Amino acid sequence: MSTIVPAAPSAEPAHPARPAAPPTWVEVDRGFHVASTGGRFLGSVDRTSHGRFLARDGQAAKIGVFARFADAQRAVLERA
């Protein structure tokens, strides 16, 4: 009688993932920027009337309001 022992999972994926394309930010309206990568919408940053930056994720859920544009962008990318 023989026993079949499953092979241990490989540390290498069968099909290595392609490196993610860097996100692209586009200002689609004055003060309204959207981010995407590989055709996937990541989220948006909208400048408020008070000069702050409202970040939303890819489903338009509010992430937060930031004093700096770069911080709002970073929050969107971290949530993606």
N, C-alpha and C positions, 0 to 999 in steps of 0.2 A: 504494500500500500504506500502511495506517495502522498506527500503533503505539499500543497501549493502555498507558498509564502509570497504575499504581495511585495513588490519592490518598494523600497523606501522612496518617498517623494524626492525628486531632483531639486537641488537648490537653484538650478537655472530654469526659468520658465520655458515651456515648449516653444513659444513664439515670443521672443523678446519684444517688449513694448517699445514703440517708437518714442523718442524723446518728445515731450510736449512742446508744441510751438510756443514761443513767447507770446504773451497777450498783446493785443493791439487795442489801443485806446483811440477813440474817434469822438470829436466834438460834433454831435449831430444837430445841436441847436445851441444858441448862445448860453454858455454856462452848464450845458447838459452833455456829459460824456458817457459813452458806453464802452465796455470791454468785451472782447471776444477772442477766442483762440480756436483754430481748426474748425471754424463754422459754428462753434458753440458759444452762446451768449453767457457771459459770466456775471454781469451786473452793471450798475450805473452809479455815477456820482453827479449830483445836481447842486449847483450853487444856489443857496437860499437868498431871500431878499435881505437877510441880515449879514451876508458875506461869509456864512459858514457852508459846510459841504455835507450834504445828505447822501449817505452810501446805502445802496440797496443791492440785494443778491440777485441771482439769476431768475428768481421767481417774484421779484419786486418786493420782497419782504425787507423791512427797514433793518439795517445793520446798526446804524448810529449816525450821529452828527459830529463833525470834526472841524476843528479850527483851520487845519491845513489840508489842502487838496491831496498832497502826497499821502497823508495818513488815511484819508478816505479811500484812495486807490488801493492802498495796502490792505485795508479791511475787506474790500471787495475780493481781492485776489486770495486772501487767506480763507475766505468763506467758500470760494469756488471749488 
